[in-house]
C-alpha cells in the first residue's frame, strides 16, 4: 500500500520555572486554611440552631472554596492568586525569585555602582 505517515517533529516546550519555597509555603497555608474552613462550615451546619446555621455555613463554605481556588492559583503561579491572597506587597512577595515566578518586574531598579567614597579627614 503506502508508507506510514512520518512522525511529527518533537515539540519544544518552554522550561517551567521552579516554584520558590516562599510561594509553596504560602500556598500550603492558604490550602490548610481552606480545609479548616470546610470543617468549620460542616460544624456550623450541625451545631448551630437553624436558620443561622445555614447563613453561617454558607458564608463559611464560600470562603473555603475561594481559599482553595486561591491556593491552586498560587501553586500554578497565577498573579491574580497573589493579589487575591492579599500578600502582593508583603516582604516575601518582594523577593526577586517570587516576583519573577509571578511575572512581575523587579521590586527595585538596578543601580549602577557609585564611585567609592572619600575617606573622612584624620582627627586633629
N, C-alpha and C positions, 0 to 999 in steps of 0.2 A: 504494500500500500504506500503510505507516505511516512516520512520520518516524524518522530515526535517533535512537538514544539520545543524550541530551545528554552532553557531556564532563564528567567529574567535576572539581570544583574542584582547583586545584593544591595539592599538599601543602606545608605549610610545615615544612621541616626545621630543626632547631636548627643554628646555625652551628658548624662544627667548630673546636675550639680549636687554635691554632697550636702546633706542637711546638717546645719550647725547643731551642736549639742544643746545650746540655749533654746533653739526652736523646738527641738524634740522634748525637752523638759517642760516647756510651757504648754505644748500641745497635750502632753500627758496630764498635766494639772487640769487643763480645761476638760479633757475627756473624763477624768475621775470626778470632777465637779458635776458633769452631766449625769454620770451613773448615780451619784449621791442624790441629785435632784429627782431622778426617776424613782429611787427608793422612797424619797420624801413624798413624792406625789402619790405613790401607792398607799403609803401610810396615812396620808391625808384623806384619801377616799375611804379608808377603812375605819379610822378612829375619830374623825371629826363629824359632828352631827350635821346631817343634811339641812338646808341646802348649801351651807358654807363649805362643806367638804367638796362639792362639785366645783364651786368657784375657785377655791384654793388649789384643788387638784389639777384643774385645767390650766390655771396660770402657771403653776409649777411645771406641768408637763410641757408647756410651750417653751419655757426657759430651758428645760432639759434637752429638748430637741434642738433648739438653737445652739446650745452649748456643744452638743455632739457634732453638729454641722460645722461649727467653728473649729473644733479640734481636727476634723478631717481636712478642712481648708488649710490649717496651719501645717499639717503633715505634708500636704501637697505643695506648699509654698505659694499659696494664693494671697495676694496683697490685701484683698477685701477681708480675709480672715484676721489678718494682723490688725487692721483698723477696727473691725467689729469687737475684737477682744479688748480693745482699749489700751493696748500696750505699745502702740506705734511710736510713742515718744518716750518710752521708758529707757533706762540705761542699757539694758541688754539688747534692746532693739536698735540701738545706735552703733553696735559693733559692726565693723566693716564686712565680716563674713555674713552676718544676718541681713544687712542691707543688700548685699549682693545676691543673696538667696531669694529675696523678695523682689529683686529687680529695681531697687531704689538707688539713686546716686549716692556717692559718699556723703557722710554727715558733715564733714569738714573739708574745705578745699585744701589741696596740697599746696603748701607754701614752699617757695624756693628757700634754701638755707640762707640765713642772713650772714653778713660779714662778721668775723669774730670781733667781740667787744674789746675795748681797750682796758688795760689793767688800771685799777684805781691808783691814784698817786700814793707814794710811800708816806707813812705817818711822819710828822715832823717832831 
